[in-house]
Amino acid sequence: MSDLVEFRHLKYIVAVAETANFTRAAERLFLAQPSLSKQIKDLEDEIGFPIFLRNRGGVRITPAGQMIIAYAQEALAARVEIMTMARAVHKGEVAPFRLGFSPFVNPELLEFFRNAYSSLFPNCPIHLSGGNSSHILQRLEQENLDAALLPMPVEGLDWVTQELARDPLVVCMRTDDALARAPEVSISDLSAKLKIFRDPEIHPTAHDRLVELLTEVGIDPEASCLAATPADIQWMVRAGYGVALVDQRTILDPGLTTRPIAGINWTADTAFVHHKKGDHFALPFLIRSLERTPAITPAKRTFLRKQEGTLQLNLLA
């Protein structure tokens, strides 16, 4: 857009668009009508196309003008938003943001969120609280937390979820496991050795979904070892109790490695979650910021359907 377009022009354009009349717009802006008309005509001459079509009954917006007006409205709203944010930060009016998280959320996502928050609200603290997904959701409902980073799915009408990341789900095994000699793990080999699972009580919905999907690909899961944390999973694998499914970005202990599952793309999905009645000052700003700068990793999006001859499954880490 031309350098001639100043912030005042955006206000003028929006006022004319909303009143559909130069005289009423000038009154709203406390300007003389001829001055307003001239400034907008000069602007149109500079950018090379009309924003408005004038007639005796008022004005009509041109198709190109609709684009300019949408931009102007967004810019004006952003100005109000940033001034409101800055004033609240200056006055120390931003309460600490209470963020819950599951231990099965990748630490890189916590760091991503902290950076996003501090860029929006400098010197405003975040209070972190870890726990299993069921407990975190209870605390959100009780208004003891403002939001959370949780593995999906998160079911229920009270929750607003915004997907942050999806990462390939791979098989975690010992480096001396025979499965580590091949570049991939077959379904039959996985079925024989998959013994270690996250404790169902930590995220019942996710466990039920995982069992259902494993069954669909011919695996009858034998959950003989149940883990409360990622560290527990890795200890059980190292101790030789079996293999487990983990997020590909998981930092592995010495003596462990991972392999993809042949013919299947599974992902571990993580969401930013808050109650639909959440009222922390930062929430609307955070939501828009996360939409603009998602942390989603370049894994293939997968759904519960057959696609191009390969069974695609949306799973949890």
N, C-alpha and C positions, 0 to 999 in steps of 0.2 A: 504494500500500500504506500502511496506517496508520502514523503516527509511532510508535505503540507497538511496532512491530516493530523490535527492536534486533538488533545483530549476534549477540549471544548466543542470541537466539531462532533464528536460522538454524542455528547449531550444534546446538541442541536438536532442531529439526525433522529435520535430516539424520540425527542419531544414532538417533532413534526410527524413522525410515523404514528405515535400514539394518539395524537389529537386530530390527525388527518387534515390539519389546517395551519397555515403559517401564522395567522393572527393569534389563535389560541395558544400555539406553541410559544410565540414571542411573549405573551402574557405570563405563561408559566415560567419562562426563563428570565423575566424582567428585562427584556430587550425591546428595542423598537422593531416593529415588523419589517420595515425596509432593510434594516441592518441584517436581520436574520436571513431574509431572502437573498440578499447579496452574498453573504458569507457561504451559504449553501450552494448558490449558483457558481461562485468562484471555485468552490471545492469540486463541483461536478465538472467544471471546465478543466481543472487540473488532473483529475483522474481519468477523464476521457469518456465518461458515459453518465447518463442521468440516473439519479437515485429516485427522484420523484417526477411524476407527470402532473403539471399544474392545470387546473381548470377552475371555472367559476365556483363550482361546488366544493372545492377543496383540492386535495392532492391524492394521487394514486401512486403506489410503490411499484417501481419497475422490477422485473425478475432479478436483475443484477443488484438492484437496490435492496431487495430482500436479504441478500447475502451480506451486504454492508451493515444493514440494520441488526441482523443476528449477531454479527461480530461486535457491533457497538454495545448492544445489550449485555453480551457476555463480559466485555471489558469493563463496563460500568459496575456490573455485579461483582466482578473480581476486585475492583477498587474498594468497594464497600467492605468486602470480605477481608481483604488484607489490612485495612485500617482497623476493623474490629479486632482482628487477631493481634495486631501490633499493640493496640491500646490495652488489651487484656494482659499481654505479656509484660508490658511496661508497668502496669499497676499491680502485678503479681496476683492476678485474679484467676489464673489457670490452675485448677486443683490438680494434684498428682494424678496421672493416668494409671489406673489399676488394671494391669494386663495379666490375664491368666494364660497358662500354656501347658500343653501336654509334654511329658518327657519324650514322646515319640515324634515331636516336631523338630526338624533339623535346626541346630543352633544357628546356622547361617541365616535362617528366616528371622530369628529373634534379633540378630544383628541388623538385618535389613530393616526391620520395623523400627528399631531404636534410632537408626540413622534417619529414616523418613520422619519420625516424630521430632527429633532434635532439629531437623532442618525447618520444620514448620513452627516449632515452639522452643526456641533456644532457651536453655537454662531452666526448662520446666521438667520436673522429675517424672520418671516412670517407676511405679512400684510393681515388681514382678511376683507372680505367685504360681508355682507349679502344682500339678495334680492330675489325677486321671480325668478323662473327658466328662464323665458323668458328674463328678464332684464340681468341676469347673462350671458346667452348665447350671448346676444348682446355685452356685455362688453368683452367677450372672443374673439368674432369676430373682435372687434375694437382694440384688443391687449392691453386693459386696465387691463386685468387679465391674469394670466398664466395658471390657471386650476381652477376647481371647484368640490365641492361635491354636487351632485344633485340627487333627486329622478328620477327613471327611469319611462317611457322610455325617452330617449333623441334621437330624430330622426334627420336625416340629414347626408349628405355625408361628411360634413366638420369636424365631431366630432369623436374623438377617445375616446371610453368609456371602462372602466375597472371596472367590478362589485366588490364592496367592501363588501357589506353586504346584506343579505336578512333576514327579520324578520317577524314572524307571524303577521298578521293583525287581530285585535280583536275589539269587540264592546265595546265602552266606554259609561258608564251609571252612574247614581247616585247610591250610595249604597242602597238607599231606594226604588229604582225602582223594580217593581215586577219581571223584568227579572233577577235581581241579585240573586233571590232565587234558580235558576236552574244553573247547572254547564255549560250549553251551551245555546246559543240563536238559535232558529229555524229560518229558512228562512222566514216563515210567520210572526213571531214576529218582525224580523228585518225589513221586508217590511213595517210593520205598523208604526214603530217608527224611521226609519232612515230619519232624516230631515236635519242634519247638515253636510255640505260638505266644502271642501276647495274651495275658490273662483276660478272659471274656468279660470279667467284671469291670475292667478298665474302660472298655468301650463296647458294650454289648451289641449295638447295631452293626458296628464294623465287623465284629467277630462273626455274627450270623451271616452277613453278606459274604465274607470271605469263605466260610464253610460252604455256602450255597454255590459260589462260583467255582471253587475247587471241585466240588462234586460234579458240576457241569462238564469239566474237562476230564472226568474219569478218576479223580483223586478222592479216595475215602480218607479224610484227614484223621490222623491219630494224634490228638493233642496230648501227648504224654508229659510234656514239660511246659509249664506256664510261667511267663516272665512278667514282672511288673515294670521293668525299665529296659531300655536298649542295652545297658551294661549287663543285665541279667541274661539277655539273649546271647550276647557274645560270650559270656562265661560258660553258658551251657553248650554252645557250639565248640568252644575250645576244649571243654571237658569230654567231648565225644558223645553227647546225648542225641545228636542228629544235626540236621541243617535247618535253617530258618529263612524267612523272606524278610529282606531289609531294603530300605531306601538306598539307591545306588550311591548317593552322596554321603552315606554314613562313614564316619572316620573309624576304620577298623583297628582292632588291637593286633599286635604282632602275632603272626601265626595264623591269621585269618585272611581269606580272600573271597571274591564274589564271582559269579558267572550268571549270564542271562539265561532265560528259559527258552528253549528252542521253539520257534514258531508262534510265540505268544508275547504280546506287549502288554505288560501290566504296569500300572502307575500308582504311586502313593500321592494322594492329593491333600493339600493343606489349605485351610480357609481362615480368613479373618472373620470372627463371629461376634455379634453383639445382639442384645435383646432389642426387639422392635421399639420398645419404649425407652431405650438408652438415651440419656440426656446430658452426657458429659459435653462440655463446650467444644472439645477437640474432635468429636466424632464426625460431624459432616465434613470438616476440612480433611481429616484423615482419609475418609472414604474416597473423596475426589482425588486426593493425592495418590492413593494406591491404585486407582483406576488409570491414572496417567503414567505411573511408573511401576507396573506389576513386576513381581519377582519370579514370574512363571519361567521355568527352565525349558529349554528346547527339546522336550520329550514329545513324542507323538501323542496327540489327544486320543484317549481311548474310551469307549463306551461299551455298554452291555449289548453288543450285537455282533453278528458275524459280518466281517467286512473283507472283501477281496480274498475270500477263502481262508482267512485266519481269524480265529476267535479272539476278539478284543475284549478285555476285561478291565473294569475300573475298580481297582483294589485299594486297600489301605496298607500302610506300612506296619 
